[in-house]
Amino acid sequence: MQLVIGDKNLSSWSLRAWLALELTGEPYEEVPVRLYQADTRAQILAHSPTGKVPLLKTEEGPVWDSLAIAEYLAETYPEAHLWPRGEYARAVARSACAEMHSGFVALRTHLPMNLCRDQALEALPAEAQADIQRICALWADCRARFGADGPFLFGHASIADAFYAPVASRLRSYRIELPAVAAAYVETIYQWPAFKRWLQAAREEASG
């Protein structure tokens, strides 16, 4: 498999798909494309029909969109348990991922992912604060109901964590004050070995 991704410091959607792929334990090759360059769109179009990253190249053909990639990996490698065990837990995990996939526009707009940033905003817009409150409530609910077996949202690391890792990075990068459960979860993401590898690569990329 090959995974076409954007800049590791900036591309939150690439990070989601990459973490999901890491959860499978399967070998793959990264195909990086630098973003915000004059030829970026042309380079991505050479791989992806949408002109966007990420895209997973498989033996059968391409899979685009991070959620579709995650579902493909979960179905192809069921032994990896990319979704949590239990029908209702999986339904909640999918709901959480779908909410991330289509929502939190204010958070995306005002707190774009920048893994190398370590500075608070002068003022946090009310709509972004509302997004953060919803995210913290969602995390607390998942941890309370499904997180008994480990420190991730559903105990063990899953697609849900892959989808919320970029959110956790935003909350740390912009120095957002968080309730205890959310702060602990952000720390869990930052101690996740796969995320740590991506973060180190992002810092090297940004300084190169």
C-alpha positions as CSV (number, residue, x, y, z in Angstrom):
1,M,0.0,0.0,0.0
2,Q,1.0,3.6,-0.6
3,L,-0.4,6.6,1.3
4,V,-0.3,10.0,-0.4
5,I,-0.1,12.7,2.3
6,G,0.5,16.4,2.7
7,D,2.8,18.3,5.0
8,K,3.0,16.5,8.4
9,N,3.0,19.8,10.3
10,L,-0.2,21.1,8.7
11,S,-2.3,18.3,7.1
12,S,-4.7,17.1,9.8
13,W,-6.6,14.8,7.3
14,S,-3.3,13.1,6.3
15,L,-2.5,12.5,10.0
16,R,-5.9,10.8,10.5
17,A,-5.4,8.3,7.7
18,W,-1.8,7.7,8.6
19,L,-2.6,6.9,12.2
20,A,-5.4,4.5,11.0
21,L,-2.9,2.8,8.7
22,E,-0.3,2.6,11.6
23,L,-3.0,0.8,13.7
24,T,-3.1,-2.1,11.2
25,G,0.6,-2.9,11.6
26,E,0.8,-3.5,7.9
27,P,3.8,-2.3,5.7
28,Y,3.2,0.7,3.4
29,E,5.0,3.5,1.7
30,E,4.5,7.2,2.2
31,V,4.1,9.5,-0.8
32,P,4.5,13.0,0.5
33,V,3.3,16.1,-1.4
34,R,4.3,19.6,-0.2
35,L,1.2,21.8,0.3
36,Y,0.7,25.4,-0.7
37,Q,3.2,25.2,-3.6
38,A,2.6,26.4,-7.1
39,D,2.4,22.8,-8.4
40,T,0.7,21.2,-5.4
41,R,-2.6,20.6,-7.0
42,A,-1.1,19.1,-10.1
43,Q,1.1,16.8,-8.0
44,I,-1.9,15.6,-6.0
45,L,-4.0,15.2,-9.1
46,A,-1.4,12.8,-10.4
47,H,-2.5,10.5,-7.6
48,S,-6.0,11.6,-6.6
49,P,-9.1,12.3,-8.6
50,T,-10.2,14.9,-6.0
51,G,-7.0,16.9,-5.9
52,K,-6.9,16.4,-2.2
53,V,-4.9,14.3,0.4
54,P,-4.9,11.7,1.8
55,L,-5.3,8.9,-0.7
56,L,-4.6,5.3,-0.2
57,K,-3.3,3.2,-3.1
58,T,-4.2,-0.4,-2.8
59,E,-3.9,-3.4,-5.2
60,E,-7.5,-2.9,-6.2
61,G,-7.2,0.8,-6.8
62,P,-7.3,4.1,-4.9
63,V,-9.3,5.0,-1.9
64,W,-9.7,8.7,-1.1
65,D,-11.1,10.5,1.9
66,S,-9.8,9.8,5.4
67,L,-13.0,8.2,6.6
68,A,-13.3,5.9,3.6
69,I,-9.6,4.9,4.1
70,A,-10.3,4.1,7.8
71,E,-13.3,2.0,6.9
72,Y,-11.4,0.2,4.2
73,L,-8.5,-0.6,6.6
74,A,-10.9,-1.8,9.3
75,E,-12.6,-4.2,6.9
76,T,-9.4,-5.4,5.3
77,Y,-7.6,-6.0,8.6
78,P,-10.3,-7.1,11.1
79,E,-7.8,-8.7,13.3
80,A,-6.4,-5.3,14.1
81,H,-9.7,-4.1,15.7
82,L,-9.5,-0.6,14.4
83,W,-13.0,0.0,15.7
84,P,-13.8,-0.8,19.3
85,R,-15.3,-4.1,20.3
86,G,-19.1,-4.2,20.8
87,E,-21.8,-3.1,18.4
88,Y,-22.9,0.0,20.4
89,A,-19.3,1.1,21.1
90,R,-18.6,0.9,17.4
91,A,-21.7,2.9,16.6
92,V,-20.7,5.6,19.0
93,A,-17.1,5.6,17.7
94,R,-18.5,6.0,14.1
95,S,-20.8,8.8,15.3
96,A,-17.8,10.6,16.9
97,C,-15.8,10.2,13.7
98,A,-18.6,11.4,11.5
99,E,-19.1,14.4,13.8
100,M,-15.4,15.3,13.5
101,H,-15.5,14.7,9.7
102,S,-18.4,17.1,9.0
103,G,-18.4,19.4,12.0
104,F,-16.3,21.7,14.2
105,V,-15.9,24.3,11.4
106,A,-15.1,27.1,13.8
107,L,-12.3,25.1,15.4
108,R,-10.8,24.3,12.0
109,T,-11.1,27.9,10.9
110,H,-9.6,29.6,13.9
111,L,-7.3,26.9,15.2
112,P,-5.8,25.3,12.1
113,M,-3.4,22.4,12.8
114,N,0.2,23.5,13.3
115,L,2.1,21.0,15.3
116,C,5.1,23.4,15.7
117,R,3.0,26.1,17.2
118,D,3.0,26.8,20.9
119,Q,1.1,30.0,21.4
120,A,-2.4,31.0,22.5
121,L,-4.7,33.1,20.5
122,E,-5.2,36.7,21.6
123,A,-8.9,36.0,21.7
124,L,-10.7,32.7,21.3
125,P,-13.9,33.2,19.2
126,A,-17.1,32.2,21.0
127,E,-18.0,29.7,18.2
128,A,-14.6,28.0,18.5
129,Q,-15.1,27.8,22.3
130,A,-18.4,26.1,21.7
131,D,-16.7,23.5,19.5
132,I,-14.1,22.9,22.2
133,Q,-16.8,22.5,24.9
134,R,-18.6,19.9,22.7
135,I,-15.4,18.0,22.0
136,C,-14.5,17.9,25.7
137,A,-18.0,16.6,26.6
138,L,-17.7,14.0,23.8
139,W,-14.3,12.8,25.1
140,A,-15.5,12.7,28.7
141,D,-18.6,10.6,27.7
142,C,-16.5,8.1,25.6
143,R,-13.9,7.8,28.4
144,A,-16.6,7.2,31.0
145,R,-18.6,4.7,29.1
146,F,-16.0,2.8,27.0
147,G,-12.6,3.7,28.3
148,A,-12.1,1.3,31.2
149,D,-9.5,-0.9,29.4
150,G,-7.0,1.9,28.5
151,P,-6.4,5.6,28.2
152,F,-7.8,6.1,24.8
153,L,-11.4,7.1,24.0
154,F,-12.6,3.5,23.8
155,G,-9.9,2.0,25.9
156,H,-7.5,0.8,23.2
157,A,-6.3,3.0,20.3
158,S,-8.8,3.1,17.5
159,I,-9.9,5.0,14.5
160,A,-11.7,7.4,16.8
161,D,-8.3,8.4,18.3
162,A,-6.9,8.7,14.8
163,F,-9.6,11.2,14.0
164,Y,-9.3,13.2,17.2
165,A,-5.5,13.3,17.4
166,P,-5.3,16.5,15.3
167,V,-7.9,18.1,17.6
168,A,-5.8,17.2,20.6
169,S,-2.8,18.8,18.9
170,R,-4.7,22.0,18.2
171,L,-5.7,22.2,21.9
172,R,-2.1,21.9,23.0
173,S,-0.7,24.1,20.2
174,Y,-3.0,27.0,21.1
175,R,-2.7,26.4,24.9
176,I,-6.3,25.8,25.5
177,E,-7.3,25.4,29.2
178,L,-9.1,22.0,29.5
179,P,-10.9,20.0,32.1
180,A,-9.0,17.2,33.7
181,V,-10.4,14.4,31.5
182,A,-9.7,16.2,28.2
183,A,-6.2,17.3,29.4
184,A,-5.4,13.7,30.2
185,Y,-6.6,12.5,26.8
186,V,-4.5,15.1,25.1
187,E,-1.5,13.8,27.0
188,T,-2.4,10.2,26.0
189,I,-2.3,11.3,22.3
190,Y,1.1,12.9,22.8
191,Q,2.4,9.7,24.4
192,W,1.0,7.5,21.6
193,P,4.2,6.1,19.9
194,A,2.7,6.5,16.4
195,F,1.7,10.1,17.0
196,K,5.2,10.8,18.5
197,R,6.8,9.6,15.3
198,W,4.6,11.8,13.2
199,L,5.2,14.8,15.4
200,Q,9.0,14.3,15.2
201,A,8.8,14.0,11.5
202,A,6.7,17.2,11.3
203,R,9.2,19.2,13.3
204,E,12.1,18.0,11.1
205,E,10.0,18.8,8.0
206,A,9.2,22.3,9.3
207,S,12.8,23.1,10.2
208,G,14.3,21.6,7.0
